[in-house]
Amino acid sequence: VYRPNEERSSNSYVPSLGLYRSMYAKSLEQPEKFWGEIVSQFHWETPFTKFFSYNFDIKEGPIFIKWLEGATTNICYNILDRNIKLGHGDKIAFYWEGNDPDDYSRLTYRKLLEEVCRFANVLKSNGVVKGDRVAIYMPMILETVIAMLACSRIGAVHSIVFAGFSSDSLGERMCDCKCKILLTADYVYRGEKLLTLKEICDQALKKCQDLGHKVDKCIVVRHLPRLSAQFHCTNGDSAKIDNLPWDDDRDLWWHDEMEDASTSCYPVWVGAEDPLFMLYTSGSTGKPKGVLHTTGGYLIYAATTFKYVFDYKPSQVYWCTADIGWITGHTYVVYGPLANAATSVMFEGTPFYPNNDRFWAIVEKYKVNQFYTAPTALRALMKFGDEPVKKHDLRSLMVLGSVGEPINKEAWLWYYEVIGGRKCSIVDTFWQTETGGHVLTPLPGCTPMKPGSATFPFFGVEPVLLTEEGNVIEGPGEGYLVFRRPWPGMMRTLFGNHPRFEQTYFSKFPGYYATGDGARRDEDGYLWVTGRVDDMLNVSGHLMSTSEVESVLAEHPCVAEAAVVSRPHPVKGQCLYCFITPNQGSLFDDKLTMQLKNRVREKIGPFAMPDVIHHAPSLPKTRSGKIMRRILRKIAVNDHDIGDTSTLADETVIAMLFKTRPENLNI
């Protein structure tokens, strides 16, 4: 157990576990009082008539969740105009850091509001009205934030698609949400790779039309010509850049549209339960799910989780490395920080360009206090050792966050000792696109940390562990992670498909929201998320979580990454099939294979000893860096029917892994 730094704890919003427990109890026993105090800090054009109501039991009728019914507000007004009225107009909202270190800029709250109003007027002049959907396929540039907030200012619903998805994926999502307009940029560099965004959009617009929906306009940011990056591009890239595809009847330049737009745009007041945005998340079957979030509850939940989980204070600098195309970017790059008048860093590039110390150079440059990234990035950076870190002064860091997947112990310890210098609290946050914000998390000033544990629930969140039969597990135990009641920031439905929403999240355990994850509660009440429920496996009657085995394998000094899946076994029912990526310079041989098998045997037990160790120079990952275990399960059983691969960052990995299956190599 690692305790928070005492000196820093005393200045924290929640400096003791006793205070956390009393605030948590109040949030469950008196939700109207707890959330009401927070609601009162924001602007409501008309007050609510009913604080909250819900039904989680599908047997009792349709599932619904409503917060602050009757209230009207505008989230853009709350995070910009309200903050300017509080005296933050000249405060930096964003330090923007380009892919190339020579590209950087800054934007104050006042300037951000002016730009948002101008673009809101551009949207209006192009026929966008309240309730219309606007698709956004843009890189990590300030115009992406401006576009989001311009939509929310006029009551339009933004649907952001990560600028790395294929044209087919983008087209499918645009068609599903019936968007009126698409926003993009000409090109962007990610590391040394040039992404031809406009070209991808053209193909997506054609696909969307083939599926039966025509998008009226495509507004394009002229991004690359303004950057230092363009002077470093190769000759092949220059030829591409000179030939931007264009449709005069449909395509518009952002800068042309903005030129004469007014910097004044009155906010459209919307209902607290009116839609704010939709964000697609991949379904385990069929087409992606359009997760719909509404305005009032999401605002207060994004604001509250950001404030308490990162312990953000007015003069500090915060940096979340996530792309805005994911929920982490929505809540913890844009809405949460701005609701707290925070100053944030926004980064366009990758951790490895131009060098593998880029993250740490940025932390030093802006004197970042709170840093929030994914275990995948940390494990990739660990491969290069401590030297790239040691070159930089990271003493400004106070809180380190982890998001996206459970963090293995080795990565946690490296984060704590090497990056944080043993002085920073680590907030290992568990949440989902569907939850809107953190649901399980330590608080930096009061929660004693256990590496790999998401610890305790956030305010207003009531987790329960259930058996397969739906019985509640009291005390220590392992089961399905579900929630008994709604919190303000959770999703309200799947766009255009409420029956699928009910079926996916509420049918297996009536009366509960099912996360689809398993979790373990230890003897101290700490919660450990064990991974997707389909990643649980039963070996000879022993229930095991694959992430537990992955942690043991990843602790071996020669292992950079480990991914474990189950496959059927004629005797044991299921057995462990492990994919291993060795560290740079480490040899993958029979000796390492035996060491890894014995390590699992020693750490977990003989029943857990893996049957197969598969050498994987790289693993199939989504563009956000998550390992696609669904594909690994197919490889483990030599099933070449792998389904949709549109979210994969590199499809060539799959063929390579099929080829190197130990059985195929006659090992």
TAJO-V167669 format. One record per pair of residues at least 6 apart in sequence whose C-alpha atoms are under 7 Angstrom apart, sorted by the first residue. I is the first residue (numbers start at 1). J is the second residue. D is the distance in Angstrom with one decimal. If there is no record, write none. Layout:
i,j,d
I,J,D
I,J,D
//
This chain:
i,j,d
1,448,6.2
1,449,5.5
1,450,5.0
2,448,5.5
2,449,4.9
2,450,6.4
3,448,4.5
3,449,6.1
4,425,5.6
4,444,6.5
4,445,5.9
4,446,6.4
4,447,6.8
4,448,6.2
5,423,5.9
5,424,6.9
8,445,6.9
9,15,5.1
9,445,4.2
9,446,6.7
12,311,6.3
12,445,5.2
13,308,6.7
13,311,6.5
14,20,6.2
14,445,5.9
14,446,6.3
15,445,4.8
15,446,5.1
16,445,6.9
16,446,4.6
17,446,5.3
17,447,6.4
24,459,5.1
24,460,6.8
26,34,6.3
27,34,5.3
27,459,5.7
27,460,4.9
28,460,5.4
32,51,6.6
38,300,7.0
39,300,6.6
42,78,6.4
43,73,6.6
43,78,6.2
44,71,6.5
44,72,5.8
44,73,4.8
45,72,5.4
45,73,5.4
46,71,5.1
46,72,5.2
47,70,6.7
47,71,4.6
47,72,6.9
48,68,5.0
48,69,5.3
48,70,4.5
48,71,4.0
49,69,5.9
49,70,5.1
49,71,6.9
50,68,5.9
50,69,5.2
50,70,6.9
51,67,5.7
51,68,4.6
51,69,6.4
52,66,5.4
52,67,4.3
52,68,6.0
53,65,6.2
53,66,5.3
53,67,6.7
54,64,5.3
54,65,4.4
54,66,6.1
55,63,5.2
55,64,5.4
55,65,6.7
56,63,5.6
56,506,6.8
56,510,6.8
56,511,4.6
56,512,5.7
56,513,6.8
57,63,6.8
57,510,4.7
57,511,4.0
57,512,7.0
58,506,6.6
58,507,6.6
58,510,5.7
59,510,6.9
63,502,6.5
64,492,6.9
65,492,6.0
66,273,6.7
67,297,5.9
67,488,6.3
68,272,6.1
68,296,6.8
69,272,6.3
69,273,6.7
70,271,6.6
71,271,5.8
71,272,5.5
72,269,5.7
72,270,5.1
72,271,4.4
72,272,5.6
73,269,5.1
73,270,5.5
73,271,6.5
73,272,6.6
74,153,6.6
74,267,6.7
74,268,6.7
74,269,5.4
74,270,6.1
75,152,6.6
75,295,6.8
75,299,6.7
76,149,5.7
76,152,5.9
76,153,5.3
77,267,6.7
78,339,6.9
79,338,5.4
79,339,4.5
80,109,6.4
80,113,6.1
83,341,6.2
84,109,6.8
84,110,6.7
88,109,6.8
89,108,6.6
89,109,4.9
89,110,4.6
90,108,5.5
90,109,6.3
90,110,6.3
91,108,5.3
91,109,6.0
92,106,6.8
92,107,5.7
92,108,4.2
92,109,6.3
92,343,5.6
93,107,5.8
93,108,5.1
93,109,5.4
93,342,6.4
93,343,4.7
93,344,6.1
94,106,5.6
94,107,5.4
94,343,5.8
94,344,4.9
94,345,5.6
94,346,6.4
95,105,6.0
95,106,4.5
95,107,6.7
95,344,6.2
95,345,4.7
95,346,6.1
96,104,5.4
96,105,5.1
96,106,5.7
96,345,6.0
96,346,4.9
96,347,6.1
97,103,6.3
97,104,4.5
97,105,6.8
97,346,6.1
97,347,4.9
97,348,6.3
98,104,5.5
98,347,6.1
98,348,5.0
98,349,6.2
99,189,6.7
99,190,6.5
99,191,6.5
99,348,5.0
99,349,3.9
100,228,7.0
100,229,5.8
102,228,6.3
103,227,6.3
103,228,6.1
114,263,4.9
114,264,7.0
115,146,6.6
115,263,6.7
116,146,5.0
116,147,7.0
116,149,6.2
116,150,5.0
117,150,6.5
117,263,5.2
117,264,5.5
117,265,5.0
118,258,6.3
118,261,5.1
118,262,5.3
118,263,4.8
118,264,6.9
119,147,6.8
119,150,5.9
119,258,6.5
120,150,4.4
120,151,6.5
120,153,6.8
120,154,6.7
120,265,7.0
121,261,6.3
121,262,6.9
121,265,6.7
122,257,6.3
122,258,6.7
122,261,6.5
129,154,6.8
129,156,6.2
130,154,6.0
130,155,4.3
130,156,4.7
131,155,6.0
131,156,4.9
131,157,6.0
132,156,5.1
132,157,6.0
132,179,6.9
132,180,6.6
133,156,6.0
133,157,4.7
133,158,5.7
133,159,6.8
133,177,6.7
133,178,6.8
133,179,4.5
133,180,6.0
134,157,6.1
134,158,4.9
134,159,6.0
134,179,5.2
134,180,5.9
134,181,5.3
134,182,6.1
135,158,6.0
135,159,4.8
135,160,5.7
135,174,6.5
135,179,6.0
135,181,6.3
135,182,4.8
135,183,6.3
136,159,6.1
136,160,4.6
136,161,6.1
136,182,5.8
136,183,4.8
136,184,6.2
137,160,6.1
137,161,5.3
137,162,6.2
137,163,5.2
137,183,6.0
137,184,5.0
138,144,6.2
138,163,5.5
138,184,4.8
138,185,5.9
139,163,5.8
139,188,6.8
139,348,7.0
140,323,6.5
140,324,6.8
140,347,6.5
140,348,4.7
141,348,6.6
145,334,6.9
148,158,6.3
151,157,6.2
151,158,6.2
152,276,6.5
153,267,5.1
153,268,6.1
154,267,6.0
154,268,5.0
155,268,6.0
155,270,6.5
157,275,6.4
157,276,5.3
157,277,4.9
158,277,4.8
158,278,6.4
159,277,5.9
159,278,5.1
159,279,5.7
160,279,6.4
160,325,5.7
161,170,6.7
161,325,5.5
162,325,4.0
162,326,6.8
164,623,6.7
165,646,6.8
165,647,6.1
166,646,6.2
167,200,5.1
167,201,6.3
167,203,5.8
167,204,4.5
168,204,5.9
168,207,6.8
169,646,6.4
170,204,5.8
171,204,4.2
171,205,6.0
171,207,5.4
171,208,4.7
172,208,6.4
174,208,6.6
175,208,5.3
175,211,6.9
175,213,5.8
178,213,6.6
179,215,6.5
180,215,5.3
180,216,5.8
181,215,5.7
181,216,5.7
181,217,5.0
181,218,5.9
182,217,6.3
182,218,4.7
182,219,6.4
183,218,5.7
183,219,4.9
183,220,6.1
184,197,6.9
184,198,6.6
184,219,6.3
184,220,5.0
184,221,6.3
185,197,6.2
185,198,6.2
185,220,4.8
185,221,4.3
185,222,6.1
185,223,6.1
186,196,6.7
186,197,5.7
186,198,5.0
186,220,6.3
186,221,6.2
186,222,5.7
186,223,6.2
187,194,6.9
187,195,5.6
187,196,4.9
187,197,5.3
187,198,6.8
187,223,6.6
187,224,6.0
188,194,5.9
188,195,5.3
188,196,7.0
188,224,6.4
189,195,6.0
190,349,5.5
190,350,6.6
191,349,6.0
191,350,5.9
191,353,5.3
199,245,6.5
205,215,6.9
208,214,6.6
216,250,6.6
217,250,4.8
217,251,6.0
218,250,6.0
218,251,4.8
218,252,6.2
219,251,5.9
219,252,4.7
219,253,5.7
219,254,5.7
220,252,6.1
220,253,5.0
220,254,5.3
221,253,6.2
221,254,5.0
224,230,6.2
272,294,6.9
272,295,5.1
272,296,4.2
272,297,7.0
273,294,5.2
273,295,5.9
273,296,6.5
274,294,5.4
274,295,6.0
275,292,6.8
275,293,5.9
275,294,4.2
275,295,6.1
276,293,5.9
276,294,4.8
276,295,5.1
277,292,6.1
277,293,5.6
277,294,6.9
278,290,5.8
278,291,5.3
278,292,4.5
278,293,6.2
279,290,5.5
279,291,5.3
279,292,6.7
280,288,5.9
280,289,5.2
280,290,4.3
280,291,5.8
281,288,5.7
281,289,5.4
281,290,6.6
282,288,4.5
282,289,6.2
283,289,6.0
289,494,6.2
290,494,5.2
290,495,5.1
291,434,6.4
291,491,6.4
291,493,6.4
291,494,4.8
291,495,6.3
292,491,5.6
292,492,6.0
292,493,5.6
292,494,5.7
292,495,5.9
293,491,4.9
293,492,6.1
297,488,4.2
297,489,5.1
298,436,6.9
298,488,6.0
298,489,4.1
301,437,6.7
301,488,5.8
301,489,5.1
302,331,5.8
302,335,6.4
302,336,4.5
302,437,6.0
303,336,4.5
303,339,5.4
303,340,6.3
305,437,6.7
305,438,6.4
306,332,6.9
306,336,5.4
306,337,6.5
307,340,7.0
308,443,6.7
309,443,5.3
309,444,6.6
310,370,6.6
310,399,6.4
310,444,7.0
311,444,6.8
314,342,6.6
316,343,6.8
316,369,6.1
317,343,5.2
317,344,5.6
317,367,6.9
317,368,5.0
317,369,5.4
317,370,6.8
318,343,6.3
318,344,4.7
318,345,6.3
318,368,5.7
318,369,5.8
318,370,4.7
318,371,6.3
319,344,5.5
319,345,4.9
319,346,7.0
319,368,6.6
319,370,6.1
319,371,5.0
319,372,6.3
320,332,6.7
320,333,6.0
320,371,5.9
320,372,4.6
320,373,6.2
321,347,6.6
321,372,6.3
321,373,5.5
322,328,6.1
322,329,5.3
322,373,6.7
323,329,5.3
324,330,5.5
324,333,6.9
327,433,5.3
331,437,6.7
351,358,5.4
351,359,5.5
352,358,6.3
356,388,6.8
357,388,5.0
357,389,6.4
360,389,6.2
360,392,6.3
361,392,6.3
363,394,6.6
364,392,6.3
364,393,5.6
364,394,5.8
367,396,5.4
368,396,6.0
368,397,6.0
369,396,5.3
369,397,4.2
369,398,5.2
369,399,6.6
370,397,6.0
370,398,5.9
370,399,4.8
370,400,5.9
371,399,6.4
371,400,5.0
371,401,6.0
372,400,5.9
372,401,4.2
372,402,5.8
373,401,6.2
373,402,5.3
373,403,6.1
374,402,5.3
374,403,5.0
374,404,5.8
375,402,6.4
375,405,6.9
375,407,5.5
375,411,7.0
376,625,6.3
378,411,6.6
379,411,6.1
379,560,6.7
383,560,6.3
383,583,6.0
383,584,6.8
386,418,7.0
397,420,6.7
397,424,6.9
398,424,4.9
398,425,6.9
399,424,5.2
399,425,5.2
399,426,6.1
399,444,6.8
400,424,6.4
400,425,6.2
400,426,4.7
400,427,6.2
401,426,5.5
401,427,4.7
401,428,5.9
402,427,6.2
402,428,4.8
402,429,6.0
403,428,6.6
403,429,5.5
403,430,6.8
406,452,6.3
406,529,6.6
407,452,5.2
408,452,5.7
408,551,5.0
409,451,5.4
409,452,5.7
409,551,6.5
410,555,5.6
412,451,5.9
412,452,7.0
416,422,5.4
416,424,6.8
416,426,7.0
425,444,5.2
426,444,6.9
427,441,6.2
427,442,5.3
427,443,6.7
427,444,6.5
428,441,5.9
428,442,6.7
428,453,6.9
428,454,5.2
429,438,6.1
429,440,6.0
429,441,4.6
429,454,5.8
430,438,6.0
430,439,6.1
430,440,5.1
430,441,6.3
430,454,6.2
431,437,6.2
431,438,4.9
431,439,5.4
431,440,6.8
434,490,6.1
434,491,5.2
435,489,6.4
435,490,4.3
435,491,6.1
436,489,5.1
436,490,5.2
436,491,6.7
437,489,6.4
438,458,6.9
439,457,5.7
439,458,5.2
439,461,6.3
440,454,5.6
440,455,6.6
440,456,5.4
440,457,4.2
440,458,5.6
441,454,5.0
441,455,5.8
441,456,5.7
441,457,6.1
441,458,6.3
442,454,6.4
442,455,5.6
442,456,6.2
452,528,6.9
453,526,6.8
453,527,6.0
453,528,4.6
454,527,5.9
454,528,5.9
455,526,4.5
455,527,4.9
455,528,6.9
456,526,6.1
456,527,6.3
457,463,7.0
460,487,5.8
461,487,6.1
462,483,5.5
462,484,5.7
462,485,6.4
463,481,6.8
463,482,5.8
463,483,4.5
463,484,6.4
464,472,6.9
464,481,6.1
464,482,5.3
464,483,5.8
464,484,6.8
465,472,5.9
465,473,5.4
465,478,7.0
465,479,5.3
465,480,5.3
465,481,5.0
465,482,6.3
466,472,4.7
466,473,5.6
466,479,5.2
466,480,5.0
466,481,6.8
467,473,6.8
467,479,5.4
467,480,6.4
470,509,6.2
475,521,7.0
475,523,7.0
476,521,4.9
476,522,4.8
476,523,5.3
477,520,5.6
477,521,5.4
477,522,6.8
478,519,5.7
478,520,4.1
478,521,6.3
479,518,5.5
479,519,5.8
479,520,6.5
480,517,6.2
480,518,4.4
480,519,6.2
481,514,6.6
481,515,6.1
481,517,5.7
481,518,5.1
481,519,5.5
482,512,6.0
482,513,5.4
482,514,4.5
482,515,5.7
483,512,5.5
483,513,5.1
483,514,6.7
484,511,6.8
484,512,5.0
484,513,6.6
493,501,5.7
494,501,5.4
505,513,5.6
505,514,5.1
505,515,7.0
506,512,6.2
506,513,5.5
506,514,6.3
516,532,5.8
516,533,5.7
517,531,5.4
517,532,4.2
517,533,4.8
518,529,6.1
518,530,5.3
518,531,5.8
518,532,6.0
518,533,5.1
519,527,6.5
519,528,5.4
519,529,4.2
519,530,5.0
520,527,5.7
520,528,5.1
520,529,6.4
520,530,6.9
521,527,4.7
521,528,6.4
530,545,5.7
530,547,5.9
531,547,6.4
535,545,6.5
535,546,5.9
535,565,6.7
536,544,5.8
536,545,4.7
536,546,6.3
537,543,5.8
537,544,5.3
537,545,6.3
537,566,6.4
537,574,6.7
538,544,6.2
538,574,6.1
539,572,5.4
539,573,6.1
539,574,5.2
539,575,6.0
539,607,6.9
540,572,4.6
540,573,6.3
546,564,5.6
546,565,6.4
549,600,6.7
550,562,5.5
550,563,5.9
550,564,6.1
552,600,6.3
553,562,6.3
553,596,6.3
553,600,6.9
554,560,6.5
554,561,5.9
554,562,5.8
558,582,5.6
558,583,5.4
558,586,5.7
559,580,6.8
559,581,6.1
559,582,4.4
559,583,5.3
560,581,5.6
560,582,5.1
560,583,4.7
561,580,6.1
561,581,5.1
561,582,6.9
562,578,7.0
562,579,5.7
562,580,4.8
562,581,6.3
563,578,5.9
563,579,5.2
563,580,6.7
564,576,6.7
564,577,5.8
564,578,4.5
564,579,6.2
565,576,6.1
565,577,5.4
565,578,6.5
565,629,6.9
565,632,6.9
565,633,5.9
566,574,6.1
566,575,5.5
566,576,4.9
566,577,5.8
566,633,6.8
567,574,5.4
567,575,5.6
567,576,6.6
567,577,6.7
567,633,6.9
567,636,6.5
567,637,6.6
568,574,4.4
568,575,6.3
569,575,5.8
575,610,6.8
575,611,6.3
576,610,4.7
576,611,5.7
576,612,6.7
577,610,6.2
577,611,6.2
577,612,4.8
577,613,6.3
577,636,6.6
578,610,6.9
578,612,6.0
578,613,4.9
578,614,5.9
579,613,6.0
579,614,4.8
579,615,6.1
579,616,5.7
580,613,6.9
580,614,6.1
580,615,5.2
580,616,5.3
581,615,6.4
581,616,5.0
581,617,5.1
581,618,6.2
582,588,6.7
593,613,6.3
597,609,5.6
597,610,5.8
600,608,6.5
600,609,5.6
601,608,6.0
601,609,4.9
614,661,6.3
614,662,6.3
616,657,6.6
618,653,6.7
619,627,6.7
619,653,6.6
620,627,5.9
620,628,5.8
620,648,6.7
620,650,6.9
620,653,6.0
620,654,6.7
621,627,4.3
621,628,5.4
621,648,5.7
621,649,5.9
622,628,6.7
622,647,5.2
622,648,4.5
622,649,5.3
623,647,6.4
623,648,6.1
623,649,4.8
631,642,6.1
634,640,6.9
634,642,6.4
635,658,6.0
//
